[in-house]
Amino acid sequence: MLDAVLQFLSGGVAHAGWVAMLVYLLVVTQITIFTVTLYLHRCQTHRGVDLHSSIANFFRFWGWLTTGMVTKEWVAVHRKHHAKVETEEDPHSPQIYGIKKVFWDGVSLYRDASYVKEDLEKYGRGTPDDWIERKLYTAHPYWGPALMLIIDVTLFGVIGAALWAVQMAWIPFWAAGFVNGIGHWWGYRNFESSDTATNLLPWGFWIGGEELHNNHHAFPSSAKFALRKWEFDIGWAAICVLRKLGLAKVLRVAPTLDMRPNVHLPDAETLKAVLTHRFQAMTDYYRNVIVPTLRDEAQHAGEGIKSIPRRLRRALADGGRWLDGENRERMQDVLAKRPMLKTVCEFRNRLAELMEQRGADQALKGLQQWIVEAEQSGIRALQEFAQRLKGYSVAAG
């Protein structure tokens, strides 16, 4: 009897080798990643995709089993993150809490945010509220991980407890820490969005496509995160498979920017496209107006573009929003010595303000005036951008 117990504790019922246990761990953790990105994020939070009830209920059960997270809480915290991004009300911004806090202790920030009942009611609307949600998943969130521990130990013996510990740390580390932390700290940006979100890698394999975080912040409701030809989103690949099987319906993807020729003055269609693609417009402005102007003025002064610190050069893309007081003064000194660069940065700030105006008529008049003045500026890069901006259009279908 004792021998049988010891044998069970050492190997469980599976008697699996380390390779089999590693494969098991990778499979179950990736299913958990898909639960977060497909069900909690793209389906429940942003309504970019509608999952068949069988798939949705499986993910809901798997999330309870492997994380103990409550759907309404996760959705509310993430929606608030988008609504209050990079402000003191953001549940997990590295700009507010610091990268070390978010990266290593992001789970506590999530937990604290999930306790705010007013936010749950405001941001958690539309999430499941059936009997099993109320009586099991929400009422007893820790029963799931406890059951998972029993399953792991039964399968693999004592070593199963170590596998379980990795499972429990998987989402807190990769989602709460890595995506929410590093994803607002380091990486590349396709879009000059109004936050610090970055794409960690152009190939979103490991974290379900969540690596493409800047793309997501530019178009939050899009079910597809990969927005450039060289990018890959494994979560979107999974959605496409489910769609072919009749188990998913795509509701929204990021709109495509189109260009109309021979537009003499911006119209309502132009305004709609500029507002829809505001982050693309600001990205184009930085790359095609600010950077060339900066380079030209540096050359005229007998300097290289690197004479200005990279952080300050990048800050010109957002008006220095994320600079501290000292660096903001340094940026103003740079602009004071370069009048043409100062002019294009002022045009950039005016364009950004136009995109925040509420009234459509007022915004259109402001955009038309901006175009006229840009074309009369005598700055070639700015004139060419104005010509391109007039042709902005949202591609059909």
VOMITI-477617 format. One line per field, with one value per residue (C-alpha): chain; x negated, y negated, z; residue number from 1. Coordinates in steps of 0.05 Angstrom, whole numbers, plus 5000, padded with zeros to 4 digits. Each point is the difference from the previous one (the first is absolute). Layout:
BEGIN
unit: c(A	...) .
px: c(X	...) .
py: c(Y	...) .
pz: c(Z	...) .
pos: c(NUM	...) .
***
This chain:
BEGIN
unit: c(A	A	A	A	A	A	A	A	A	A	A	A	A	A	A	A	A	A	A	A	A	A	A	A	A	A	A	A	A	A	A	A	A	A	A	A	A	A	A	A	A	A	A	A	A	A	A	A	A	A	A	A	A	A	A	A	A	A	A	A	A	A	A	A	A	A	A	A	A	A	A	A	A	A	A	A	A	A	A	A	A	A	A	A	A	A	A	A	A	A	A	A	A	A	A	A	A	A	A	A	A	A	A	A	A	A	A	A	A	A	A	A	A	A	A	A	A	A	A	A	A	A	A	A	A	A	A	A	A	A	A	A	A	A	A	A	A	A	A	A	A	A	A	A	A	A	A	A	A	A	A	A	A	A	A	A	A	A	A	A	A	A	A	A	A	A	A	A	A	A	A	A	A	A	A	A	A	A	A	A	A	A	A	A	A	A	A	A	A	A	A	A	A	A	A	A	A	A	A	A	A	A	A	A	A	A	A	A	A	A	A	A	A	A	A	A	A	A	A	A	A	A	A	A	A	A	A	A	A	A	A	A	A	A	A	A	A	A	A	A	A	A	A	A	A	A	A	A	A	A	A	A	A	A	A	A	A	A	A	A	A	A	A	A	A	A	A	A	A	A	A	A	A	A	A	A	A	A	A	A	A	A	A	A	A	A	A	A	A	A	A	A	A	A	A	A	A	A	A	A	A	A	A	A	A	A	A	A	A	A	A	A	A	A	A	A	A	A	A	A	A	A	A	A	A	A	A	A	A	A	A	A	A	A	A	A	A	A	A	A	A	A	A	A	A	A	A	A	A	A	A	A	A	A	A	A	A	A	A	A	A	A	A	A	A	A	A	A	A	A	A	A	A	A	A	A	A	A	A	A	A	A	A	A	A	A	A	A	A	A	A	A	A	A	A	A	A) .
px: c(5000	4945	4962	5062	5008	4927	5004	5062	4968	4937	5034	5075	5046	4967	4929	4978	4928	4974	5011	5074	5008	4968	5047	5059	4979	4992	5067	5040	4967	5012	5073	5002	4968	5053	5053	4975	4989	5059	5054	4985	4966	5025	5069	5024	4963	4997	5055	4955	5020	5061	4982	5049	5029	4964	4932	5017	5023	4938	4955	5040	4992	4926	4987	5032	4961	4932	5002	5060	5013	5071	5023	5035	4939	4950	5044	5012	4926	4980	5054	4980	4928	5020	5046	4949	4935	4936	5037	5001	5066	4967	4999	4930	4961	4924	5001	5036	4977	4931	4978	4973	5066	5043	4952	4987	5064	5052	5045	5009	5019	5052	5026	5006	5037	5048	5023	5029	5074	5019	4953	5027	5069	4977	4950	5022	5068	5021	4960	5031	5048	5032	5008	4931	4966	5035	4999	4932	4952	5011	5021	4942	4943	4946	5034	4976	4925	5009	5032	4943	4950	5036	4999	4926	4980	5044	4968	4927	4992	4962	4968	5070	5001	4941	5036	5061	4958	4975	5071	5022	4943	5008	5054	4977	4931	5015	5064	5000	4925	4972	5054	5026	4929	4950	5057	5002	4925	4959	5011	5019	5061	5039	5047	4988	5057	5018	4965	4933	5023	4949	4996	4952	4987	5029	5016	5051	4991	4984	5052	5057	4987	5002	4928	5031	5022	4992	5043	5053	5001	5006	5061	5026	5063	4964	4999	4936	4937	4951	5007	4937	4981	4940	5039	5033	5054	5010	5065	5028	4978	5039	5061	4996	4999	5060	5037	4991	5028	5060	4977	4983	5028	4954	5036	4946	4931	4958	5024	4954	4975	5013	4979	5043	4967	5013	5034	4994	5028	5015	5073	5041	4969	4931	5017	5029	4937	4953	5037	5003	4926	4978	4941	4978	5005	4957	4950	4996	4991	4942	4965	5013	4999	4965	4942	4982	5004	4957	4949	4999	4990	4945	4964	5005	4970	4944	5024	5028	5069	4967	4977	5069	5010	5044	5049	5011	5007	5053	5035	5014	5050	5047	4983	4956	5059	4959	4940	4984	4992	4926	5003	5060	4959	4944	5049	5023	4928	4991	5062	4979	4935	5036	5058	5024	5002	5038	5051	5014	5006	5051	5039	4996	5029	5056	5017	5003	5047	5045	5009	5026	5055	5071	5041	4992	5014	4949	4949	5009	4991	4938	4971	5013	4966	4942	4991	5001	4948	4956	5001	4980	4945	4945	4974	4998	5008	5060	5031	4993	5031	5059	5011	5000	5045	5054	5006	5011	5059	5026	4996	5067	5016) .
py: c(5000	4952	5017	4985	4932	4982	5022	4957	4939	5008	5009	4992	5040	4975	5024	4947	4982	4929	4990	5020	4955	4941	5011	5004	4934	4964	5024	4981	4933	4982	5019	4952	4946	5012	4995	4931	4972	5031	5004	4948	4948	5002	5029	4976	4935	4969	5040	5009	5073	5041	5071	5058	5017	5066	4966	4942	5047	5042	4939	4974	5067	5004	4930	5017	5065	4972	4928	4989	4934	4975	4978	4936	4979	5012	4963	4941	4991	5003	4953	4950	5007	4977	4945	4971	5022	4969	4959	5008	5039	5051	5066	5019	4946	5003	4924	4995	5059	5012	5057	5042	4998	5019	5053	5037	4984	4987	5053	4959	4939	5042	5027	4931	4974	5060	4981	4933	5017	4935	5016	5071	4973	4945	5038	5072	4997	5053	5057	5067	4999	5070	5051	5032	4932	4977	5065	5028	4957	4935	5029	5049	4976	5038	5067	5003	4995	5048	5051	4988	5016	5066	5017	4985	5039	5058	5002	4989	5010	4950	4968	4982	4947	4966	5002	4970	4944	4982	5001	4952	4952	5002	4947	4955	4998	4997	4960	4958	4990	5007	4972	4947	4981	5010	4989	4927	4992	5031	5021	4970	4959	5002	4945	4937	5016	4955	5048	5035	5069	5037	5063	5047	5043	5001	5074	5014	5074	5008	4956	5013	4937	4953	4983	4951	4953	4933	5026	5019	4932	4967	5042	5031	5032	5036	5075	5001	4972	5008	4938	5002	5050	5026	5009	5065	5009	5072	4980	4975	5066	5037	4956	5014	5075	4994	4957	5053	5052	4955	4988	4926	4938	4941	4935	4948	4993	4937	4958	4990	4933	4982	4939	4958	4960	4928	4978	4924	4988	5049	5022	5043	5063	4973	4981	5069	5033	4954	5013	5075	5002	4946	5039	5018	4926	4980	5055	4976	4929	5018	5043	4958	4929	4995	5048	4972	4929	5018	5032	4941	4948	5041	5005	4925	4989	5047	5052	5071	5020	5038	4934	5000	5057	5056	4991	4928	5018	5051	4951	4955	5053	4986	4928	5022	5027	5052	4957	4975	4925	4998	5037	4960	4937	5032	5015	4927	4978	5046	4970	4929	5010	5032	4955	5046	5060	4957	4982	5072	5021	4944	5026	5070	4976	4963	5062	5041	4949	5003	5075	4989	4951	5024	4964	5028	4933	4964	5055	5000	4924	5006	5055	4960	4939	5043	5028	4930	4974	5062	4992	4927	5014	5005	5063	5054	5060	4967	4982	5072	5027	4952	5025	5072	4985	4970	5067	5041	5048	5061	5060	5034	5066) .
pz: c(5000	5019	4936	4959	5034	4990	4928	4989	5033	4958	4932	5006	4956	4936	5016	4950	4984	5002	4925	5006	5061	4962	4941	5048	5033	4934	4975	5062	5008	4927	5007	5059	4956	4947	5054	5019	4930	4963	5053	5053	4956	4928	5014	5068	5008	4930	4963	4940	4992	5022	5022	4995	5068	5003	4990	5046	5055	4993	5006	5059	5036	4981	5026	5066	5004	4984	5025	5045	4964	4997	4931	5024	5040	4944	4950	5046	5017	4927	4975	5054	4977	4930	5026	5048	4967	5027	5052	5075	4992	4953	5040	4976	4963	5005	4990	5067	5041	4968	4957	5057	5038	4939	4974	5066	5038	4946	5030	5064	4959	4963	5066	5031	4939	5000	5071	4977	4996	4965	4943	4994	4989	4953	4957	5009	4966	4951	5030	5018	5058	4998	5056	4993	4998	5063	5040	4979	4960	5037	5067	5005	4954	5039	4993	4928	5015	5058	4953	4951	5055	5014	4926	4992	5062	4979	4931	5018	5075	5042	4939	4978	5055	4966	4933	5033	5029	4930	4974	5055	4986	4924	4991	5057	4969	4925	5001	5064	4999	4931	4954	5048	5021	4943	4950	5024	5008	4944	4928	4933	4981	4936	5025	5040	5047	5059	5049	5005	4974	4958	4958	5035	4939	4930	5007	5054	5014	5074	5033	4952	4957	5060	4981	4949	5055	4964	4942	5051	5033	4933	4982	5066	4971	4944	5005	4961	5032	4941	4957	4958	4946	5039	5065	5024	5053	5021	5036	4934	4967	5053	4988	4925	5014	5047	4949	4946	5049	5014	5071	4996	4966	4988	5018	4990	4970	4992	4941	4940	4979	4927	4960	4953	4944	4982	5065	5002	5069	5057	5004	5048	4972	5012	5072	5013	4974	5039	5065	4986	4983	5047	5026	4929	4982	5059	4983	4928	5024	5045	4948	4938	5028	5068	4987	4931	5026	5060	4953	4952	5054	5033	4933	4989	5069	4983	5049	4996	5022	5058	5030	5032	5051	4975	5056	4981	4926	5017	5046	4940	4977	5059	5018	5058	5039	5038	5015	5069	5013	4987	4934	4977	5009	4960	4944	5000	4995	4940	4966	5015	4961	4941	4977	4943	5047	5051	4946	4979	5073	5011	4940	5030	5066	4964	4960	5064	5031	4939	5009	5071	4981	5012	4947	4929	4966	5042	4992	4924	4996	5043	4957	4936	5030	5023	4929	4969	5048	4993	4924	5007	5051	4949	5035	4947	5047	5033	4933	4975	5063	4993	4929	5024	5060	4955	4964	5063	4994	5037	4953	4986	5032) .
pos: c(1	2	3	4	5	6	7	8	9	10	11	12	13	14	15	16	17	18	19	20	21	22	23	24	25	26	27	28	29	30	31	32	33	34	35	36	37	38	39	40	41	42	43	44	45	46	47	48	49	50	51	52	53	54	55	56	57	58	59	60	61	62	63	64	65	66	67	68	69	70	71	72	73	74	75	76	77	78	79	80	81	82	83	84	85	86	87	88	89	90	91	92	93	94	95	96	97	98	99	100	101	102	103	104	105	106	107	108	109	110	111	112	113	114	115	116	117	118	119	120	121	122	123	124	125	126	127	128	129	130	131	132	133	134	135	136	137	138	139	140	141	142	143	144	145	146	147	148	149	150	151	152	153	154	155	156	157	158	159	160	161	162	163	164	165	166	167	168	169	170	171	172	173	174	175	176	177	178	179	180	181	182	183	184	185	186	187	188	189	190	191	192	193	194	195	196	197	198	199	200	201	202	203	204	205	206	207	208	209	210	211	212	213	214	215	216	217	218	219	220	221	222	223	224	225	226	227	228	229	230	231	232	233	234	235	236	237	238	239	240	241	242	243	244	245	246	247	248	249	250	251	252	253	254	255	256	257	258	259	260	261	262	263	264	265	266	267	268	269	270	271	272	273	274	275	276	277	278	279	280	281	282	283	284	285	286	287	288	289	290	291	292	293	294	295	296	297	298	299	300	301	302	303	304	305	306	307	308	309	310	311	312	313	314	315	316	317	318	319	320	321	322	323	324	325	326	327	328	329	330	331	332	333	334	335	336	337	338	339	340	341	342	343	344	345	346	347	348	349	350	351	352	353	354	355	356	357	358	359	360	361	362	363	364	365	366	367	368	369	370	371	372	373	374	375	376	377	378	379	380	381	382	383	384	385	386	387	388	389	390	391	392	393	394	395	396	397) .
***
